Structure formats: C-alpha cells, structure tokens
Amino acid sequence: MQKSLILTLAGIALAFAATPGRTDDLTIAVVGPMTGPVATIGEQQKRGAENAAALINEAGGVIGKKVKIVVEDDACDPKQAVTVANRIVGNRIKFVAGHACSGASIPAADVYAENNIVMISPASSNPILTEKGNQTILRLYPRDDAQGAFIAPWIAEHFKGKKIAVMHDKSAYGRGLATVVKEKLNAAGVTEVIFDGLNAGEKDYGAVVSKLKSLGAEVVYFGGYHTEAGLIRRQASDQAYNLTLIMGDSLATTDYWAVSGPAGEGTIFTFPTDPRRSPAAAKAVEQFKAQNFEPEGFTLFSYAVVQAIVEGVKRANSDDPAKVVKALKSGETIDTVLGPVKFDQKGDIKDPHFDINVWHAGQYAPIAN
C-alpha cells in the first residue's frame, strides 16, 4: 500500500510538472483558426510564432527561459474561443499570441482579463477589443476604424458618381469594418445603394449577386473573408456582371485566388504596409523562404507579437503579466519585424500605415494611392 501511495504521488508530481505553463519555459499560447474556412490565417499565426521563438531561443531565450509555443485552435468560433481561453487559464499560461478573428478575440479577451493573462492579437481589428479597457489586452495590428477611415475617402474619390454597395458577413470583423466604411462614405457625401449582410459559409451567393446586379451596384465593398468573397466574384462573373470588389485585410492570402479564379482579377483590398518589404524583416523572411513558406498575410504580425511579449518580459525582468504590460505600454519603441512599434494606453499600436493592393494574375501587390 505504501509503494502504491508513493507511485500515486509520483504520478501526480509528474503530471503537475508537465502541465503547460508550469515549467521554467516562457510559454506562449498561439490561438487562432487552425481548422475551418480561414485556417490559412491560423497557419500563418503558427508559422510566425514558431519561427520567432526559434530565433529567440537560438540567441539564448529571455531572462534565463526558453520560449515555448503551444498551439490552440478556436476555429474562428466565439464559443470555442472561450473554451480555449479557459483551458489556457487552467494550464496557467500567462501569455497569448492571438486570437485572430475579432468575433473570437472579444469574448476570449474577457476570460484573459479576469485572470490577468496578457493577450496580444496579431490580427483582430474590431475596436471593441481594446475599447473595453482591459489592461492586459493588446493588439499589434491596426483597428477597423483606422482602416475604414483610410479606404472610404479613397473609394469616394476614385469612384465618384458610381453606385456603391456595402455588404458584410455578419461577423464582428466583417460587420464592424463595413459599418465604419459606410459611415465614412456617408461623411464624404456618398450614399450606398444597399447596406446588408449575407450568411457566411454558404456555397451559392447567386441570389446576393443578382440583387446587387439589379440595383446597378458598380462597386461593392465587402466586410468579410476570402471564402465568401471568392465565390461572390466568381458567381458575378458567371452572370456576366462586371463589378469592382473592394475589401479589407482578410484578402491577403493566395487562397482567395484559389476560390475566385481569374474572376478575382482587379479585386482591391487594404492591408497594413507589407512588412516583408521592411529591412527589419529581412532575416525573418530569409528564415521562412528557407522553409519554402511565403510569410504573407498575418505571418510576420504573429512573429512580431512573440517578439513584443519577449521584449516586455526582458524589460520587466519578469514574467509577471502586470509588469510586462507596464513595460509594453511605457511609450518606448519596441523593435520588431514590422519595424519599430509603440502601444498606446488602450493597447493599440500607434500611427498605423496601410497599402491599397490589387489582385492580378493570382498575385497581389500595392498600387499607388
């Protein structure tokens, strides 16, 4: 019986020691849509974080710790995101690089804030995420109100006199971005022919396309993701309906062209100035190219989130979340693959910059704006 008790206690000790976040590592949970329609984004998050951690560890880690990446899948679903967040709390992980989709990030952030966990999103852009005032919630990515305020005046100027429709996919991200664009268009004197939502995940948007065509919409701004956008553009082409599709940052993936095919030609979208062109990203880009992986989309933003967390820990000389947040919000510049960045007191990055990109022959590139 004594031997059995010893074995039991040994087993408990082993399980306790193996729990994520309870080792001498600096554990960072990377959370995003690893499965589902926008799993491309999750893969970008994972690759970015893992490569950043590898380089940091090669250089000796931070305050005597190695960076350990734990990957979690929220499938871009709010309920699953909360489940994942609670699991991270249970595993005593102090830092989260994620989530990606705003609809998942916003409810998960409440869990993290209540448990003093630092969350830095590399992709979520809905303003609500940081407007709630949760001190441990940050994002290394521009907000929708900044993105909408940037693109709406450009649309008003470049498509003056055209009939413009504004659509969204009813998600926190899509609806939020479309709403900002609508408001800014209205402020510029443009009234949309329709502002409406569609149901994400369907395979046929023929009825939506027919409605837009009947309204004479020449330009469609769509707040949503590449899966629905690709179908809309392709099915518009099937109806011989030549529209100009304009979107936000979710279109920075070659998966869009895989859905739209040649019908995607000329599609326009905004995205933060491509960090791949930054001298600060040169070494990281080489790292990815050696792995035959193109660090497009949110890859380098995820990389930068891990860098920011590690720099916060280094400056605080501690992995205490409150001290790390204080260091990150100190107003001092943080060097990342995105270039130098600063957080404001809300947890947003200061002075974001955007490109206007256009799809051509299966690739996208910035245009002069």
N, C-alpha and C positions, 0 to 999 in steps of 0.2 A: 504493500500500500504506500509505503514511504517512497519507494522507487517510482511508483505511478505518479505520486504527487510532484516529485522532482521533475519528471518528464513533462507533466502538465504545465508546471510553472516555466520550464524552459521553452515550451512551445508558445506560451503567452508572451514571454520576453522576446522571442524571435519574431512573432507576428507584430509586436509593438514596434520593434526596431525597424521592421521592413515597411511600416506604414509610410506612404509618400509624405514628404514634408517634415519628417521627424528624424532625418539623418543629418549629417554635417554638410550636406549639399545645400545650395541655394536653389530650391525647387520653384520652377515657374510653370504654371498650367497654361497650355496653349489651347484655347477653346474657340471652336468655330464649326462651320458646316462641313464636316469630314465626309458626310454622306448627303444624298439628296440632290435636288436640281442645281444647286450652286456649290457643289463640292469642290469645284475648281478653286474657289476662294479659300476653302479650308486647306487645300493642298498648298496654296501659296503661303498661308499663315504658318503651316507646319515647317515647310522648307526654310522660310525666312528665319524663324526662331531657332531651328536646329543648327543652321549654319552660323548664326550669330553666336550661339552657345559654344559651338566647336572652336571658333576663333578665340573667344574669350578664355576658354579653358586651356587652349594651347599657350596663351600668354600668362597662365598661372591662376586664372579664376579671379575671385574678388574676396577680399578680407579673409583669405585662407580657405575659401569654399569654392567648389566646382559648381558650375551651373548645370542643373538637371532639368530637362524638358519632359513634362508629362502632357500627353495629348488627350483632349476630351472632345467628344462630338455632341454638338447641340442641334445639328441638322437644320439650323436657322429657325428653330421652333421655340416659342416662348416657354411652353411647359417643360420641354426637355432641357432648356437652358437653366431653368430654376432647379431642376433635379440635379443637373451637373454642378451648379453652384453650391448646393447643399452638400454634395459629395466632396467637393473641394474643401468646404468648411470642416467636414468630418475628418478629412485627411490632413488637416492642419497646414495646408499650403497657404502661404502668405501673399503670393503674387500671381496675378493672372494677366496673360497677354491675350486679350480677347475681350468680348466676343466680337463677331464681325457684323452680323445683321442687327440693325437697330432694334427690331422687334424682339430679338433675343437678349440683346445687351441691357435694355432698360429694366426688365424685371429681374434679371440676374444681378444687376448692379445693386439693387436694394438688399439682396442677400449678403453681398460682399461688404457693403457699407455697414450693415448691422453687426458684422463680425470682424470689422477692422482689417479687411483684406484689400490690398492695393490692386485695382483693376485698371489697365491701360489698353484701350481698344485701338487696333491699327486700322479700323475700317468704319466703325459706326459713326454716322454723321447727323442723326436726328438731334436737334438742340436739346430736347428734353433730358438726354443722358446726363449732361453736366449742369443743366439749369436747376435740377433738384437740390443742388447744394451739398451733395455727399462728398466729403473732403477726400476720401480715398479713391474716388472715381475720376479718371483722366482719359484723354484720348490724344493720340499722336496722329491726328487726321482732321482735316477741315470740316466745319459744320455745314449743314444743308443751307442755312440762311446765308452763309458766305458764298456757297456755290450758286445758289439761286440768284443772289444779288449780282453775281458776276455774269451769268449767262443771259438773264432776262433782257437787260438793255441791249445786249448784242443781237438777240433774236429780233427785238423791236426795230433795231436799226437796219439789219441785213434783210429782213423780210417785211419791210414796210408795205402796207397795202395787201398783204397776203392773209388768207383766212387761216387762223391758228387754233388748233385744238390742244387741250391739256388733259392728259389721261394719267391714271396711276393704277397700281396693282393692289391697292387697299392695305398694303403693309405699312408699318411705321416708317420705314425708309421711303418707300415709293410715294405714299400719300403726303408725307411731310415735305419731300423735295418738290413735288408737283404743286403743292399749296403755296410754297414760297415763290416758285416761278410764276404762278398765276397772279399772286399779289403784286409782284414786281412788274409784270407785264401791264397789269391794270394801272399801276402808278405811272407807267410810261405812256399811257393813253391807248393801250391795246386791249380790246375785249375779245376773249376767246369765244369760238363758236360753240364749244362744249367743254365742260369740266366734269369728268366722270371716271368711275373706277371699273375695272374688269376683274374677273376671278382668276387668280394665278393658278397655274398647274393644269389648265385645260390644253387640249391638243388642237382645237379648232377655234380660231378667232374670226372666222369668216363673217359672222354677224356684226362684230365690232367694226371690222374693216368696211363692210357695206354701209354701216351707219355713218362712219367718217366720210366715206365717199359721197354719200347722199347730201351731207352737209357742205360739201365742197372744200373740206379741210385740205389745204395745200402743205401745211406744216403741222406736224404732230409732236408735241413734247410729251414724252412718256416717262413717268417716275416708276421704275421697276427694275427687273433683272433681265439678263441676256436671253434667257429661255423664251419668255413671252415676247420680247422684242423681236427676236429672230423669226418667230412664227408670224407675227404681225407683218413684218416687212416682206416675208416670203409670200404670204397669202394675199397681200396687197398687190404684189407682182402678178400673182395668178389671176387677179381681177383686172389687170391692165391699169391699175391705179398707181400713178406716179406721185408719191408723197415724199416729203423730206422728213426723216425721223431724227429727232434730237433727244438726247438722254443725258443722264448723269454718269457718275464714275463707275457704276456697276458694269459698264460695257468694255472695260479694259481687260478683256480676255479673248483669246482666239476662239474660244468655244462659241462666241456669238456668230462668227462666220460659219462654223460647223452647222449651226441651225439655219441661218438665213441663206447661206449660199450666195451666189452672185447678186441676189436681190438686196443684199446688205450694202452694196456699193453706194458710197456717198453718205452713209449714216454718220451723224455728228454726235460727239459726246464730250463732256468736260471731265477732266481728271487733274488732280494736283500735278504740278510740273514734274515730269517724269524723272524720278531720282536716278534712273540708270544713266542719265546724262551728267550727273553731278560728279566732280572729281572725288568727292568724299566716298562715293560708292564704287570706285574703280576696282579696289581689291576684292570687294564682295562680289561684284559682277564676274570677275575672273573665277572666283570660287564656284559660282553657280555654273558658269559656262563649262568648267572642267567636269561638271556632273551632267552635262548635256541638258541643263534646265534653264529656261529663259526666265529671269526674275521680273516678269511683268506684273501688272496689277498691284496687288497688296503685298507682294513678297518682301520688298525692301521696307515697307512700313512695319511689317511684323518683325523684321530684323532690327529695325530702329527701336521698337518697343522693348525688346530684350536689352539692347544697349542702354536705353534710358533707365530701366529698372536697375541694372547693374551699376550704372553711374550714380544713381540715387543711393544705393547701398554703400558704394565706395565713399561718397561724400559724407554720408551719415556715420560711416564706420560702424554700421549696424544694420541688421535685417529687421529691425523693429519698424513696422509699417508707418506709424505716425512720424518717426524721424525721417524715414525715406521720403514720404510725401512732402514734409517740410523742406527737405533738400531739393526736391524736384520743383517746388513752387517758389523757390528763393528768388527767382528772377534772373538767375545766372544762366548763361548759354550752355547747352548740352550738345556735344559733338556726336553726330550720328551719320549713318549712310545717307540720310536725307539732307545732310548739311547741318549747320548749327540751328538748334531749335530752342524755344523758350515756352514754358507753360505759364498761363495766367492763373489767377487765384481760383477761377472756376474749374481749372484743369484742362482748358482748351489751349491749343497751340496758337501763338501769336503770329499775325501777318502771313496768312496762308496765300499761296500763289497757285493759279490754275492755268492749264493749257486747254485750248479747244482742239480736239482731234477729229480726224475724218477717216473712215474706213475706205480702203481702196485695194482691190485685188487680194483680199484676205489678210491685209495688214492695216494697222492704223498708225498715224503719225500726226504731230501737231501741225496746225495751219496758222498762218499769220492772222492775228485778230485785232 
